[in-house]
Amino acid sequence: MLYFLLGLIAGVGFSIAYVFYVAYRAKNKLEEKVKLLKEKLNQSIPPADEVKSNEDLLQQLLNTREDVRSIRDRLAKAQEITRQQLDLRDQASQPSKNSMHSKWKNGLIGEINALEEEKKAILESILKDGHDPFVMVLDEETGSTKKIPLSEFLGRPSSQNTDQKNIERESSAPEITNKHKFVVIKGGKDDKDNA
């Protein structure tokens, strides 16, 4: 019976020791998981200065979106003004029917010039905001469209200046002289030697 009691006490002692061992291992595993979660939590929460820089980036993104929306609205307004100018130029290019019609056409030309100034002010306001978007323009030489920066577009002479230059070119026609039966423009060669 003594062996029985010693066996029973030893069995209970081993059982209690095994339970403490399993509990100790579980406690260590739980502590490791808590430690890993704390590390992940510390890594996922950036420092205060980094949070501030992220907020600044977000604010810059929002400001950029507002700027893009503002630029888009102003370019749409400039496009509408250009359409009005084209309509008015079409009306002004028609032949005059009488003197009243000529006065009306002169008013159209004044309105076209006023619209040109308004459009130029709108486009310059975009450049003053520090943006230089690309705009589509019609190449007068080839008749095709191409993209150029807005600053380059505003640096070009306006269509009014081009019209004035065309008038100046027409008024300064080359000197024409008559020699024999051929008309020779200054700088041309006389056909007399080929005969």
ZIVENSUL-V338452 format. One record per residue. N is the residue number from 1. RES is the residue in one letter. PHI is phi in degrees with one decimal (NA if undefined). Layout:
[[N:RES:PHI] [N:RES:PHI]]
This chain:
[[1:M:NA] [2:L:-60.1] [3:Y:-67.0] [4:F:-65.6] [5:L:-65.3] [6:L:-64.4] [7:G:-65.1] [8:L:-66.8] [9:I:-65.9] [10:A:-64.6] [11:G:-64.4] [12:V:-65.5] [13:G:-62.5] [14:F:-65.1] [15:S:-62.5] [16:I:-66.2] [17:A:-63.4] [18:Y:-63.5] [19:V:-62.7] [20:F:-63.6] [21:Y:-63.5] [22:V:-64.9] [23:A:-63.6] [24:Y:-62.9] [25:R:-62.7] [26:A:-62.8] [27:K:-63.2] [28:N:-63.8] [29:K:-64.0] [30:L:-65.0] [31:E:-63.1] [32:E:-64.0] [33:K:-64.4] [34:V:-62.2] [35:K:-62.7] [36:L:-63.4] [37:L:-63.8] [38:K:-63.2] [39:E:-63.6] [40:K:-62.8] [41:L:-64.4] [42:N:-66.6] [43:Q:-72.8] [44:S:-76.2] [45:I:-95.0] [46:P:-73.4] [47:P:-62.5] [48:A:-60.5] [49:D:-67.3] [50:E:-70.2] [51:V:-62.4] [52:K:-63.6] [53:S:-66.5] [54:N:-65.2] [55:E:-64.6] [56:D:-63.4] [57:L:-62.5] [58:L:-63.3] [59:Q:-65.1] [60:Q:-63.1] [61:L:-63.0] [62:L:-65.0] [63:N:-63.5] [64:T:-62.4] [65:R:-63.1] [66:E:-64.6] [67:D:-63.4] [68:V:-62.6] [69:R:-63.1] [70:S:-64.2] [71:I:-63.6] [72:R:-60.4] [73:D:-65.4] [74:R:-68.3] [75:L:-66.8] [76:A:-64.7] [77:K:-63.6] [78:A:-63.8] [79:Q:-65.6] [80:E:-64.6] [81:I:-63.3] [82:T:-62.7] [83:R:-61.8] [84:Q:-62.2] [85:Q:-61.2] [86:L:-63.7] [87:D:-63.3] [88:L:-67.8] [89:R:-64.8] [90:D:-62.4] [91:Q:-67.2] [92:A:-72.2] [93:S:-81.4] [94:Q:-70.4] [95:P:-66.9] [96:S:-75.8] [97:K:-89.8] [98:N:-159.2] [99:S:-68.8] [100:M:-64.8] [101:H:-65.5] [102:S:-65.1] [103:K:-63.4] [104:W:-63.0] [105:K:-65.3] [106:N:-62.2] [107:G:-63.8] [108:L:-63.8] [109:I:-64.3] [110:G:-62.8] [111:E:-67.5] [112:I:-61.5] [113:N:-64.2] [114:A:-64.9] [115:L:-64.8] [116:E:-63.1] [117:E:-65.7] [118:E:-63.5] [119:K:-63.7] [120:K:-63.8] [121:A:-65.2] [122:I:-64.1] [123:L:-67.3] [124:E:-68.7] [125:S:-65.1] [126:I:-65.9] [127:L:-66.9] [128:K:-65.8] [129:D:-75.1] [130:G:92.1] [131:H:-114.5] [132:D:-134.9] [133:P:-74.2] [134:F:-85.7] [135:V:-124.5] [136:M:-89.9] [137:V:-129.1] [138:L:-90.5] [139:D:-78.2] [140:E:-66.8] [141:E:-74.3] [142:T:-99.1] [143:G:81.1] [144:S:-102.5] [145:T:-97.5] [146:K:-148.3] [147:K:-95.4] [148:I:-136.6] [149:P:-66.4] [150:L:-60.7] [151:S:-62.5] [152:E:-68.4] [153:F:-62.0] [154:L:-72.8] [155:G:-75.4] [156:R:-71.4] [157:P:-68.0] [158:S:-71.9] [159:S:-65.2] [160:Q:-64.5] [161:N:-63.3] [162:T:-63.7] [163:D:-62.3] [164:Q:-65.6] [165:K:-65.3] [166:N:-63.6] [167:I:-64.6] [168:E:-63.7] [169:R:-63.4] [170:E:-66.0] [171:S:-73.0] [172:S:-101.5] [173:A:-70.2] [174:P:-65.7] [175:E:-73.3] [176:I:-113.9] [177:T:-126.3] [178:N:-100.9] [179:K:-133.4] [180:H:53.8] [181:K:-99.3] [182:F:-109.1] [183:V:-98.5] [184:V:-116.1] [185:I:-88.2] [186:K:-50.4] [187:G:97.8] [188:G:-84.9] [189:K:-109.5] [190:D:-77.1] [191:D:-88.2] [192:K:-66.0] [193:D:-75.5] [194:N:-81.5] [195:A:-76.8]]
